[in-house]
Amino acid sequence: MASYDVIIIGSGPGGYVCAIRCAQQGLKTAVVEGRDTLGGTCLNVGCIPSKALLHASHMLHEAEHNFATMGLKGKRPSVDWKQMLTYKDDTIAQNTKGVEFLFKKNKIDWLKGWGSIPEAGKVKVGDDTHEAKSIIIASGSEAASLPGVEVDEKVVVTSTGALELGKVPNKMVVIGAGVIGLELGSVYKRLGAEVEVIEFLDAITPGMDAEVQRQFQKLLTKQGLSFTMGAAVQKVGATKTKAKVHYKMRSDDSEHVSDADVVLVATGRKPFVDGLGLEGLGVEMTKRGQIKVDAHWQTNVPGIYAIGDVIEGPMLAHKAEDEGIAAADTVAGKHGHVNYGVIPGVIYTHPEVANVGATEEALKEAGHKYKVGKFSFMGNGRAKANFAADGFVKILADADTDRILGAHIIGPSAGDLIHEICVAMEFGASAEDLAMTCHAHPTYSEAVREAALACGMGPIHS
């Protein structure tokens, strides 16, 4: 039996970052991981592989639509799907091996296998039981399905199966117009598939700024994705090669069927806590099946903590990382902190979509007086030169103090541009602070400055 200061269950972004921070604090640290590679869902079957396919398919789109205009002429590239999957797998390997290197560098033990907690202070992996002063659960999440929808990861797939299809389908139906569905739907549309997105609600990307939702759907439709909104999926019937998606329109209860070669179930994710033994320990859970924690990420059982997708809040890798660092600092006797008001969200389609802080709808509902500064990428020189002038930057600031309350970007490199606004919000900056900061020309980031100027005397280039 080995004894540790900290044992972390799960090696995803939350778990491995937490482990490194614990080791940096001088704590004897181990991580339990049942996969053959480290990195969890994100590095193995989530964020990283999906970005590889998004990048590859976007390059194809550029070659097909913009190369000739720039004077780059030649034979249209063909898709070697097998090679694209090899590129994706190589990208995964580089990242997972990178985490393995960081474990060795920081003297973190990898306990290979699936873990359970027989009692506080003990973690069982296989036949071995290890002792730990603190246990941090970072076991992540798994895809959630719908009643009447049986996933086989061949014809009816989650994001996991969608990343390793045998071939590009002729027709794909995506159930759910959230981040995962739209990203992977975009990939397969660019690669030549017909893509239909079926969504229960009346707007895509639930919870996002309504103006962004409308513009985003319009741009995706222009790219060739079709949307069936306000539709409740009843069941999916599948054979070995085909599927039929049965759904009912919420507006009139009319019943419809869509045929597909592949159905992607992208209806969200749920905490993965199976086999941990939480019920026997008496760990309190929320109604949604998440682990309940206090302000220090500790459960009601002393010495057992939880972070990332298994607790409340957005299921985002970077949110888990922040919590991992904060929980590590806490168990090391220091003060851990996460500013939940400044956690950005990004959708890696083209154009990208990014947000941080409050939406306009939330401010209205709260009766908060605010002003809006908006700037279109049509007025940005770099965006026009790069065929990326779709979209806008929108900044919401307090009507009286000018303090930035939120921002919403749809456009080129939105996922990178959002971070200067995150830093500004972290320091309690006003829109004027951003507007008075010199931005290099020509860059996409000038659109952020122009939106900040729009909160005051007005933008220059609009």
Protein Blocks (a to p, Z undefined) as FASTA:
>chain_A
ZZdfbdcedjbfklmmmmmmmmmnopacddddfbfbehijmlmmmmmmmmmmmmmmmmmm
mmmmmmmmnopacddddddfklmmmmmmmmmmmmmmmmmmmmmmnopacdedddddfbgh
iacehjbccddfbdcddebpaddddehiacehlmmccfklmmmcfbdcfbdcdehjafkl
mmmmmmmmmnopacddddfblbehehiafklmmmmmmmmmmnopacdehiacfbdcddfk
bccdddddfklopacddddfbdcddebjaddfehnlmmmnopacdfkopacddfkopafb
ehiacehjllgcjddfklmmmmmmmmmmmmnopacdddfklcccddfbdcddddehjdfk
lmmmnopacddddddfklpmklmmnopagccddddddfklopafbdcdedehklmmmmmm
mmmmmnopafklmmmpccddddfklmmmmmmmmmmnopfkZZ
